[in-house]
């Protein structure tokens, strides 16, 4: 893989990043990819924490969304609770809908597949790199598995890139400051308002006012809800 970590981290946008990834996976026989990062607790239809990086035929993405396969996607299901890369032919399939999704995927560049989950923390975002080829599994799966260390490293870097992009986007939209994120981090670790006041050498009234400003920015009623929001959007890494 001729792609360096700096190449990924310095990509200016998703288009440039997708091209870099495509170039890297092609050296190992893969032709298509999809990378998705999300918060593992997000099972909603809105997919508010999902971020996609697409390196496959757009028709596949259109069908995926139109059929709402993201609600039962066996790749996502596997990745939520596993970290080991998995050959597409070994992916657990529980329902007819999941089987149909994989059959259609095979028609759009994923006849052979390789699922590469990546987790960086217990509560943070997870990532799934799904690699594909139009060649049959008996031809490609062994090659995918041989490149496992490189694919895992690539997936990890993509998750870090995605997490950073989400963090910057959410901070810009909400107006949260780094000082406010520090407060939320303290609350997450179990600090009370009094504890935080002592830690920062301010009054408890000041801390409660800061809580109120944070809640207003996030349109939530309680600081615990603000902490949950920050966790889901990878703001407390």
N, C-alpha and C positions, 0 to 999 in steps of 0.2 A: 504494500500500500504506500504510494508515494505521497500521501496526504499527511501533513503534520498537524499536531494539536493547534499550533498557532494559526494555521490556515483556517481551521474551523472557527476558532474563537474570534478571528479577525474578519470573518465574513460579514459584509455590510447589511445583507438582507437575506430573506429566505430563498430567493431565486439563486443567488450566488452560492449559498450553502448547499442547496439541492444539487447543483451542478458539481460541486466538489465531492459530495457523497457519491453521486452517480459514477464519477470517474474512479473513485476508490473501490467501489464494489465490483465494477466491471473487470478489474484486475484479478478478481477471484471467481469470475464466472457468473456472478449475478447480473441480471439485466434490469430488474425493477426493484423498487423499494417503497415502503411507507414507514415513516417514523411517527409515532404518536406519543405524547406525554400527557399525563393527567394525574389528578389526585385520586388515589385508590378508593376513596369513599364516594366518588361521584358516579352514581348510577342514574342520573337524571336524563331525561330526553333532551334537555337543553344543552347538555355537555359544556357547561360554562367553564370548566377547568381544562378541557381538551385543547391541545394544540397539535396540528398536523404538519408534517413536512412530506411533500409528495414527489415521488420520483417514478411514477408509473403512468399508464394510459389514463387520461382524465375520465374516460367512459366508465372505468371501474369505480372511481370515486363517486360519480353520479349515481350509479346503481347501488352502491353501498349506502349512500345517504337516502335515496328514494325508498329503499327497502328497510331502512332503519336497522340495518344489520349491526350497528354499533351497540345495540341493546343486548345482543346475544352473541357477539363476535367471540368465537372460541379462542382466538389468539389473545384478546384482552382478558378473557376469563382465565386462561392459563397464566398470563403474566402477572395478574394481581397477587397470586400466591406462590409464584415460582421464580427462581432466578437463573436456572440452568437453561441454556439454549436447547431448542427442540427441533428435530426434523419435522417438516410439514406432514409427512406420512404417519408420524407418531402422535400428532395433535389429538387430544381427547375430543370426540364429537358426541354430544349427548342427544341432539335433536335433529329432526329432519330439516329445520330451518338452517341450522349450522352446516349441515351437509350440503345444502343447496348453495349457501354462501361460498363454500370452498370450491364447489363445482364451477360456479360462475367466475371465481377468482382465477381458476385454472385457464379460463378462456381469455383472460386479460393480463397475461404475463406471470402468473403464479402457478404454473403447472407443477413445478418443483418449488418448495417453500422452506424457509428456515426462520424460526421465531427466536428473537434474542431479547429477553426481558432484562431490564436493569433497574436496580433500586439503590438509592444513595443513603436513605435513612428510614427509620421505622415509620415516621408519619408524613414524610414529604412526598413529592411527586415521584411517579414511576415512569419509565419509558419502555417502549416496545419497538424494536426494529424488525420489520418483516421483509425478508428478502425473497426474490422470486426469479424464476427462469422459465422460458418456454420449453426447455428440454425436459425429458422425463425424469422422475425421481431417481431411478436406477442409474442415471448418468450424472446427475448433479448433486444429490444429497451428500455423497461421500466428499465431494469437493467443498461443499458448504461446511461440513463438519471439520475438515482439515483447516479451514480458515477461521475456526471458532475464536481463537484469541484475538485476532484482528477485528472481527465483527463485534466482539464484546467491548473492546476498547473504543471502537467507533460509536457504539450505542451509548456508552458512558459519556463521551464528549458531546454527543447530540443532546443528551438529557441536561447536561450542564449549560449548553448553549440555550436550550429551550427555557430552562428555569430562569436564567438571567434575563432573557427577553420578556418572560411573563412578569418577572419582578419589576423591571423598568416600566413596562406598560401599565401595570396596576398602580404603581406609585405615581405615575404621571396623571392617570385618570382620577385617582382618589385624592391626590394632594397630600398623601401621607409623607411624613418626614422620617429621616433615619432615627431621630430622637424618639419619635412616636413608636417606631418599630422596636426600639430598645425597650420601651415601656411594655409593649405587648409581649416581648420575649420574657420579661421578668414575671408578668402575670402567668404566662404559660408554665414557668418553672415553679409556681406556687407562691410567689410573693403577694402579700396583701398590699393595700394602699399604704398602710402604716409602714410596712417593710420597705416599700419603694421610696416613701418619703425619707426614711432614715438613710437609705442607700444613696439617694441623690441630694440629701441635706436640704430638703424643702419641706413645706408643710403638707399635711394630708389634704388640706383644702386645695392646694395647688395640683396635687396628683389627681384628685377627683375632677378638677376642671379640665385637666389634660385628657382624662378618660372621656369626658363629655365631648370634647372636640373630636376625638377619634371616632366616637360613636356617630356623631353628626356626619363626619366625612364618609363613613361606611353605611350610613342609614340603618343602623342597628340600635337596639334598645339597651343592650348590656355589653359590658367590656368582654365577657366570655364569648359572646357572639363575634366580637371583633377579632379575638384571638383565633377563633375557628376560621374566619374568613382569611386571616393572614396565613394560617397553616395551609389552607387549601390552595392559596395562590403563591406558595413558596416564598413568602416574605420573611420568614423567620429561620432561614437556613443558617 
